[in-house]
Amino acid sequence: EEGAKEGGAKEEGANEAGMKGQETGPEPGEEGLPWSGKKVSICGDSISTFTGYIPDNYSQFYPQCGEIPTVEETWWMQVMERTGFELCSNASFSGSTVSGQSQDNHEGTYACGNQRIADLAGPEGSWPDVILVLMGTNDLLYSIPMGAYDGTSQVEEGYIQTFSEAYGLMLDKMHMWYPDAKIYCCTIMEVSQWDDAGNSFPFQNEHGLTAKNYNDCIKAVAQAKGAAVIDVFGCGVTYENAMEYTSDGVHPNAAGAALIADKVCEGLGAE
């Protein structure tokens, strides 16, 4: 990620990621796992990528970069193992923002874009039962303006320049394309940086905003759109321990991914 320049919170090139969930999971399935037999799709950025599991044209981060060498150590695969989900699609694009060209029909770069929404469908057009959204880290790092969208009005298609409008349009499209899917919006993990002396602090973008500010927006827009919220920000990764749980203040290592998985499983009603 581009952004924090003093030792943390930096992603390379095209690489870049509380209200309890209002929806609860189903009763445990035959295998004793709460979501057995249900299909899940992931809408994410570099934090959720892994080569071979995302569309071929999508930019990846793990395992080539970062410190998650096996797919079993990614947060989303851990969630699948513990919930019984089957993967419908992992539409995670490294370096991607929620904001941008909503009428993109080819690249998948923007989470509010048509192609990203279409890519949440699985092979042969299968639809997800659940969509997990972990997006917003790059909007913070790239200093995308927050905006003041309250989630109640319709957002006009085009190049969406504010995070709040883009997040609302993304959710509207998910509801429209996959009307039976339960949508869980994850807040983003703390984005941290540190100086040469090892002093760590939350990353602030050029607007003076931190992950907390973008998370407040995620919670408000998700509530307005009837989506559940999982507070990944509270997973246990903080600016104080970012050196232990991330490789660069942005991207979780295997230990950090385990903390994210714990929080998501908690929000999904799984142990």
Phi, psi and chi 1 to 4 in degrees:
 res  aa     phi    psi   chi1   chi2   chi3   chi4
   1 GLU       -  144.5  -61.8  -75.0   -0.8      -
   2 GLU   -90.0  153.6  -62.3  179.6   -2.0      -
   3 GLY   145.7 -102.5      -      -      -      -
   4 ALA   -65.0  129.9      -      -      -      -
   5 LYS  -111.6   -0.5  -62.7 -177.5  173.1   61.3
   6 GLU  -110.6   66.4  -64.1 -168.2   33.3      -
   7 GLY    92.6  -18.7      -      -      -      -
   8 GLY  -137.0  176.5      -      -      -      -
   9 ALA    51.0   53.0      -      -      -      -
  10 LYS  -133.3  128.7 -177.5  177.7 -179.4 -179.4
  11 GLU  -116.7  150.3 -177.4  165.0  -18.5      -
  12 GLU   -91.4  136.3  -57.2  176.1    2.8      -
  13 GLY    51.3 -122.5      -      -      -      -
  14 ALA   -81.9    4.1      -      -      -      -
  15 ASN   -84.9  155.0  -58.1  -32.4      -      -
  16 GLU   -48.5      -   36.2 -148.0  -88.3      -
  17 ALA       -      -      -      -      -      -
  18 GLY       -  143.3      -      -      -      -
  19 MET   -69.2  127.3 -168.4 -171.1  -37.8      -
  20 LYS   -75.2  160.7  -70.0  -75.1 -174.6 -179.9
  21 GLY   -58.6  134.3      -      -      -      -
  22 GLN   -81.5  -13.0  -63.2  130.5  -23.6      -
  23 GLU  -114.0  143.3  -62.4  169.7  -20.4      -
  24 THR  -110.1  161.4   57.2      -      -      -
  25 GLY   -75.5  169.3      -      -      -      -
  26 PRO   -74.4  174.6   29.4  -35.3      -      -
  27 GLU   -66.1  152.7  -66.5  -60.9  -44.1      -
  28 PRO   -54.6  141.2  -26.6   35.1      -      -
  29 GLY   -81.3 -170.5      -      -      -      -
  30 GLU   -61.4  -30.8  -65.6  179.8    2.5      -
  31 GLU   -87.6    4.2  -60.3  178.0   12.6      -
  32 GLY    83.8    3.9      -      -      -      -
  33 LEU  -103.1  142.1  -62.4  174.8      -      -
  34 PRO   -65.6  -23.4   22.4  -33.0      -      -
  35 TRP  -122.3   28.5  -65.6   92.2      -      -
  36 SER   -57.1  132.6  -67.2      -      -      -
  37 GLY    82.9   -4.5      -      -      -      -
  38 LYS   -94.0  148.5  -60.5  -64.9 -175.5  180.0
  39 LYS  -101.3  136.4  -61.9 -174.6  -65.4  -66.2
  40 VAL  -121.4  140.4   64.8      -      -      -
  41 SER  -117.6  146.1  -71.6      -      -      -
  42 ILE  -111.2  130.6  -46.5  -62.2      -      -
  43 CYS  -114.6  107.8 -178.8      -      -      -
  44 GLY  -149.1 -174.0      -      -      -      -
  45 ASP  -115.7 -150.4   46.7   31.8      -      -
  46 SER   -59.4  -31.2   63.5      -      -      -
  47 ILE   -61.0  -23.2  -69.3  170.2      -      -
  48 SER  -110.4    7.7  -55.3      -      -      -
  49 THR   -83.8  159.8   63.6      -      -      -
  50 PHE  -164.5  128.6 -157.5   88.7      -      -
  51 THR   -57.2  133.7  -60.8      -      -      -
  52 GLY    95.2   -9.6      -      -      -      -
  53 TYR  -118.9   -0.7  -70.4   83.6      -      -
  54 ILE  -120.9  163.6   60.5  176.6      -      -
  55 PRO   -53.3  145.1  -29.7   37.6      -      -
  56 ASP   -58.8  -31.8  -69.7  -18.8      -      -
  57 ASN   -86.2   -3.1   66.2  -57.5      -      -
  58 TYR   -80.3  144.8  -83.3   28.2      -      -
  59 SER   -73.6  136.4  177.8      -      -      -
  60 GLN  -113.8  165.4   65.5 -114.3  -21.5      -
  61 PHE  -125.9  -58.4 -173.8   79.1      -      -
  62 TYR   -86.4  149.0  -61.3  109.3      -      -
  63 PRO   -90.4   -1.2   35.9  -37.1      -      -
  64 GLN   -60.3  -38.2  -66.9   90.3  -24.8      -
  65 CYS  -114.0  169.6  -54.8      -      -      -
  66 GLY    73.5 -165.6      -      -      -      -
  67 GLU  -132.4   45.9  -62.1  175.4   -0.4      -
  68 ILE  -126.2   93.4  -62.8 -179.1      -      -
  69 PRO   -78.3  -22.6   26.9  -33.9      -      -
  70 THR  -125.2  148.3   67.5      -      -      -
  71 VAL   -64.4  -27.7   69.9      -      -      -
  72 GLU   -62.8  -20.4  -70.6   79.1   14.3      -
  73 GLU   -93.2   -4.7  -66.8  173.3  -70.3      -
  74 THR   -67.9  153.2   61.0      -      -      -
  75 TRP   -62.4  -38.8   73.7  -95.1      -      -
  76 TRP   -75.2  -33.9   51.1  -88.1      -      -
  77 MET   -69.8  -36.3 -173.8   61.8   79.4      -
  78 GLN   -62.2  -40.7  -68.0 -177.0   62.4      -
  79 VAL   -62.1  -44.1  168.6      -      -      -
  80 MET   -60.4  -43.8  -71.6  173.9   55.3      -
  81 GLU   -63.0  -34.6  -69.5  -65.4  -36.3      -
  82 ARG   -90.7  -13.5  -68.2  162.8   60.4 -179.4
  83 THR  -108.8  -22.7   57.0      -      -      -
  84 GLY    93.1    2.6      -      -      -      -
  85 PHE   -60.0  148.9  -84.2  128.1      -      -
  86 GLU  -103.5  144.0  -60.4  171.1    8.9      -
  87 LEU   -77.8  120.7 -176.3   61.8      -      -
  88 CYS   -84.4  -56.2 -176.9      -      -      -
  89 SER  -159.5  141.4  175.0      -      -      -
  90 ASN  -108.4   97.2 -174.4  -18.2      -      -
  91 ALA   -97.2   68.3      -      -      -      -
  92 SER  -114.4  128.1  -63.5      -      -      -
  93 PHE  -123.9  114.8 -164.6  122.1      -      -
  94 SER   -64.1  133.6 -176.2      -      -      -
  95 GLY    84.8    2.1      -      -      -      -
  96 SER   -85.3  152.8   65.1      -      -      -
  97 THR  -111.9  164.8   53.8      -      -      -
  98 VAL   -74.0  -42.3 -179.0      -      -      -
  99 SER   -75.3  158.9   57.5      -      -      -
 100 GLY   136.4 -155.8      -      -      -      -
 101 GLN   -76.5  107.2  179.3   52.3 -101.4      -
 102 SER   -73.2  -18.2   71.8      -      -      -
 103 GLN   -96.7   18.4  -65.1  171.6  -52.5      -
 104 ASP   -65.0  120.2  164.8   44.5      -      -
 105 ASN  -115.4   15.2  -64.3  -47.6      -      -
 106 HIS  -136.1  -44.9  -57.2  -71.9      -      -
 107 GLU   -89.0  -42.8  -58.1  -61.1  -31.5      -
 108 GLY    85.6   10.8      -      -      -      -
 109 THR   -66.9  -32.6  -48.9      -      -      -
 110 TYR  -111.0  133.5  -47.0  107.8      -      -
 111 ALA   -68.8  -20.3      -      -      -      -
 112 CYS   -88.3   -2.0   70.1      -      -      -
 113 GLY   -82.3  155.1      -      -      -      -
 114 ASN   -60.1  -40.3  -65.7  -26.9      -      -
 115 GLN   -65.9  -41.3 -170.3   61.4   52.1      -
 116 ARG   -62.2  -42.9  178.2   71.9   70.9   91.2
 117 ILE   -63.6  -42.6  -57.1  -59.3      -      -
 118 ALA   -62.0  -35.7      -      -      -      -
 119 ASP   -73.0   -6.0  -73.2  -19.9      -      -
 120 LEU   -75.0  -16.0  -66.8  169.5      -      -
 121 ALA   -74.1  150.1      -      -      -      -
 122 GLY   -91.2 -171.3      -      -      -      -
 123 PRO   -57.3  142.6  -23.2   33.4      -      -
 124 GLU    58.1   27.3  -59.5  178.0   -3.2      -
 125 GLY    79.1   14.1      -      -      -      -
 126 SER   -65.3  147.7   60.1      -      -      -
 127 TRP  -107.2  147.4  -75.4    9.5      -      -
 128 PRO   -76.1  148.5   29.6  -35.8      -      -
 129 ASP   -84.9  -28.1  -61.7  -62.5      -      -
 130 VAL  -137.3  139.7  168.2      -      -      -
 131 ILE  -118.3  124.3  -60.9  171.9      -      -
 132 LEU  -103.5  121.2  -63.3  176.2      -      -
 133 VAL  -108.1  121.0 -177.2      -      -      -
 134 LEU  -130.0   84.7 -179.9   52.5      -      -
 135 MET  -137.5  152.6  -74.0  -70.2  -54.6      -
 136 GLY   131.3  -16.9      -      -      -      -
 137 THR   -62.1  -42.9  -63.5      -      -      -
 138 ASN   -71.3  -30.6  -73.8  -49.8      -      -
 139 ASP   -61.3  -40.1  -62.8   86.3      -      -
 140 LEU   -63.8  -50.3  164.1   65.1      -      -
 141 LEU   -67.1  -34.1  -71.3  170.8      -      -
 142 TYR   -88.6    6.7  -60.0  160.2      -      -
 143 SER    58.1   40.7  -63.4      -      -      -
 144 ILE   -66.6  128.5  -58.8  -60.2      -      -
 145 PRO   -57.8  145.0  -22.8   33.1      -      -
 146 MET   -69.8  -43.4 -173.9   72.6   64.6      -
 147 GLY    75.8 -179.1      -      -      -      -
 148 ALA  -130.5   26.7      -      -      -      -
 149 TYR   -65.9  132.2  179.2   64.0      -      -
 150 ASP  -101.9    3.2   61.9    2.5      -      -
 151 GLY    85.3    4.2      -      -      -      -
 152 THR  -101.8  -28.4   59.0      -      -      -
 153 SER   -98.9  167.1   58.2      -      -      -
 154 GLN   -83.2  136.0 -176.0  173.5   -8.3      -
 155 VAL   -92.4  129.3  177.5      -      -      -
 156 GLU   -75.8  135.7 -174.7  175.5  -12.4      -
 157 GLU   -62.1  153.0  -63.7  -87.0    7.5      -
 158 GLY   144.0 -154.4      -      -      -      -
 159 TYR   -85.1  108.5 -162.6   94.0      -      -
 160 ILE   -88.1  115.7  -47.0  -58.0      -      -
 161 GLN   -95.5  -12.0  -61.6 -173.4   13.2      -
 162 THR  -116.2  148.7   71.0      -      -      -
 163 PHE   -64.0  -44.5  179.4   69.3      -      -
 164 SER   -63.6  -43.0   56.1      -      -      -
 165 GLU   -66.0  -41.9  -72.1 -178.0  -57.5      -
 166 ALA   -64.5  -41.6      -      -      -      -
 167 TYR   -64.8  -40.4 -152.7   94.6      -      -
 168 GLY   -64.9  -43.2      -      -      -      -
 169 LEU   -65.6  -40.4 -178.8   57.8      -      -
 170 MET   -55.6  -47.6  173.8 -169.8   70.7      -
 171 LEU   -67.6  -38.5  -67.3 -179.0      -      -
 172 ASP   -58.4  -43.5  -77.6  -16.5      -      -
 173 LYS   -68.0  -39.7  -72.6 -177.2  173.1 -178.1
 174 MET   -61.1  -43.7  -71.8  177.8  177.7      -
 175 HIS   -63.8  -38.1  -77.8  -57.3      -      -
 176 MET   -72.9  -43.6 -179.5  175.1   66.0      -
 177 TRP   -77.5  -33.4  -73.0   48.6      -      -
 178 TYR  -129.6   70.2  -50.6  104.4      -      -
 179 PRO   -63.6  -21.6   21.4  -32.8      -      -
 180 ASP   -94.8   -1.8  -63.3  -33.7      -      -
 181 ALA   -82.0  140.1      -      -      -      -
 182 LYS   -83.8  131.2  -63.2  177.5 -177.6  -68.3
 183 ILE  -110.9  126.8  -58.7  173.0      -      -
 184 TYR  -116.2  119.6  -68.9   84.0      -      -
 185 CYS   -97.1  117.3  -61.7      -      -      -
 186 CYS   -90.5  132.8  -61.8      -      -      -
 187 THR   -67.4  158.3   58.3      -      -      -
 188 ILE   -85.4  153.0   61.8  173.9      -      -
 189 MET   -68.2  155.5 -167.2  176.5   67.2      -
 190 GLU   -54.1  136.9  178.1   69.3  -80.9      -
 191 VAL  -107.9  123.5  177.4      -      -      -
 192 SER  -123.7  160.5  -50.8      -      -      -
 193 GLN  -144.6  164.1   60.2 -173.5  128.1      -
 194 TRP  -146.3  155.6   46.5   83.9      -      -
 195 ASP   -95.7 -178.6   58.3   24.2      -      -
 196 ASP   -64.1  -22.4  -67.6  -21.9      -      -
 197 ALA   -85.8   -2.4      -      -      -      -
 198 GLY    87.9    8.4      -      -      -      -
 199 ASN   -78.7  127.7  -59.3  -53.7      -      -
 200 SER  -109.6  154.3   57.7      -      -      -
 201 PHE  -162.4  159.3   39.3   90.9      -      -
 202 PRO   -65.0  140.6  -19.6   32.0      -      -
 203 PHE   -67.6  135.7  168.8   76.0      -      -
 204 GLN  -118.9  132.4  -74.3 -170.1  -15.4      -
 205 ASN   -85.2 -172.8   66.4   19.2      -      -
 206 GLU   -68.7  -12.5   65.0 -177.1   38.9      -
 207 HIS   -93.4    2.4  -55.2  -62.8      -      -
 208 GLY    77.7   18.2      -      -      -      -
 209 LEU   -98.7  149.8  -58.2  177.0      -      -
 210 THR  -119.7  179.2   67.7      -      -      -
 211 ALA   -55.7  -36.6      -      -      -      -
 212 LYS   -58.9  -39.9  -74.4 -175.3  177.3 -179.7
 213 ASN   -64.5  -44.2  -60.4  114.1      -      -
 214 TYR   -67.9  -33.3  -75.1   78.2      -      -
 215 ASN   -68.5  -35.8  -74.2  -25.0      -      -
 216 ASP   -59.7  -39.6  -73.4  -16.8      -      -
 217 CYS   -67.0  -45.3  178.5      -      -      -
 218 ILE   -56.2  -46.4  -70.8  171.1      -      -
 219 LYS   -62.4  -44.2  -66.8  174.4 -174.9  177.7
 220 ALA   -67.4  -45.6      -      -      -      -
 221 VAL   -68.8  -41.1  174.7      -      -      -
 222 ALA   -59.7  -43.6      -      -      -      -
 223 GLN   -62.1  -42.3 -178.6  178.7   37.2      -
 224 ALA   -65.1  -30.4      -      -      -      -
 225 LYS   -94.8    1.8  -60.8  -62.8 -175.4 -177.7
 226 GLY    77.5   21.6      -      -      -      -
 227 ALA   -98.0  152.6      -      -      -      -
 228 ALA   -81.2  159.7      -      -      -      -
 229 VAL  -123.7  134.6  172.4      -      -      -
 230 ILE  -116.5  123.1  -62.4  176.2      -      -
 231 ASP   -86.8   75.1 -169.3   20.4      -      -
 232 VAL   -61.4  -27.1  165.7      -      -      -
 233 PHE   -55.7  -30.5 -176.3   82.3      -      -
 234 GLY   -91.6   20.4      -      -      -      -
 235 CYS   -73.3  -17.2   71.5      -      -      -
 236 GLY   120.1   -8.1      -      -      -      -
 237 VAL   -86.9  119.4  179.4      -      -      -
 238 THR  -126.4  171.0   67.3      -      -      -
 239 TYR   -66.3  -25.8   70.2   87.3      -      -
 240 GLU   -68.9  -33.2  -67.4   98.9  -25.3      -
 241 ASN  -113.1   16.9   61.9   24.0      -      -
 242 ALA   -60.0  -32.2      -      -      -      -
 243 MET   -66.0  -26.3  -70.7 -174.8 -177.7      -
 244 GLU   -82.5  -34.8  177.4 -178.5   -3.4      -
 245 TYR  -110.1   -4.0  -70.0  111.4      -      -
 246 THR  -133.6  162.6   74.9      -      -      -
 247 SER   -88.8  -20.0   58.4      -      -      -
 248 ASP  -153.7   13.8   54.2    7.8      -      -
 249 GLY    90.4  -10.8      -      -      -      -
 250 VAL  -120.9  -50.6  177.1      -      -      -
 251 HIS   -95.2  121.7  -60.3   94.2      -      -
 252 PRO   -66.3  144.4   25.8  -35.1      -      -
 253 ASN   -84.9 -171.4   56.3   23.1      -      -
 254 ALA   -59.9  -39.3      -      -      -      -
 255 ALA   -67.1  -39.1      -      -      -      -
 256 GLY   -67.7  -38.8      -      -      -      -
 257 ALA   -63.0  -34.9      -      -      -      -
 258 ALA   -63.9  -37.5      -      -      -      -
 259 LEU   -67.0  -40.1  -68.0 -179.8      -      -
 260 ILE   -61.7  -46.0  -64.9  174.8      -      -
 261 ALA   -58.6  -41.7      -      -      -      -
 262 ASP   -58.5  -44.7  -73.9  -14.4      -      -
 263 LYS   -68.9  -40.3 -161.4   66.1  176.4  179.2
 264 VAL   -67.1  -42.0  174.3      -      -      -
 265 CYS   -62.2  -38.9  -75.4      -      -      -
 266 GLU   -59.9  -44.0  176.3 -173.6  -46.1      -
 267 GLY   -67.8  -23.4      -      -      -      -
 268 LEU   -94.5    2.6  -68.0  168.4      -      -
 269 GLY    77.0   26.9      -      -      -      -
 270 ALA  -116.7  153.2      -      -      -      -
 271 GLU   -82.1      -  -63.7  -61.5  -34.5      -
